[in-house]
Amino acid sequence: MRKTVLLIVPTLLLGACTWGINPTPASRNVRTAWNGDVSGCRDLGKITVSVMDHVGPVDRNDIKVRDELQVMARNEAATMNADTIKPLADPSDGSQPWGAYQCGTRPIPSATPAGQAQPANGSGVQTFPVKGD
């Protein structure tokens, strides 16, 4: 009986870490400038968010930690009336600094390589023919 309890309790504690952090309705309007280009935007300040990156001796999934940091930064940026965030550094020990910006309706430039045209239909999707047999 005692061995069973010792196995179940750590499993439940680690399972609690997978519930995640949910975006607020206002944060859905906050974009992330992964390419770092926020020229023409107004700087509203710095946000530093943190989550648990390990539980006891067990490290959490790096992708999950990064995702939660972004969601938290977007949630906080929405309270500052920011519409764009950009990472200022890589996560370290479960903490990451972000810049909050107000860019208005100006779209963030895409990472389309120079010389490649955007599709004329404005959908952002290009199709290419596939060779048949």
C-alpha positions, 0 to 999 in steps of 0.5 A: 500500500505504501509503495503504491502511494509513493508512486501515485503522489509524484505522478500526480504532482508532475501531472499538475504541471501539464495544465498550462497557462491559458491566454486571456481573451484580450491577449489574443490580439497581441502578436509576437514579433519573432523576427525582432522587427518593431521599427515604427512601434512605440515602446511601452516597456519591459515584461519579465515572466517566469514559470517553473522550469523543473519540478524537484529534480525533474526538468520540464519540457523546454517547448512547454516552458517556452510556450507558457512564457509566451502566453504569460507575456501576451497576457501581461502585454494586453494589460499594458495596451500593447499589441506586440511583444518581442523576446529580448533574450532566451529563457533562463531558469524559467524566466524570460524578458519581453519587450511590449510595443504598440504597433497599431494596425501595422503588420509585422513584416514576414520572414519572406526571403528577398525576391519572393513575391507574396501571393496576389490574393492576399491569403498568404498561401502559395500553391505549387504544382506537384508532378504526377506519375 
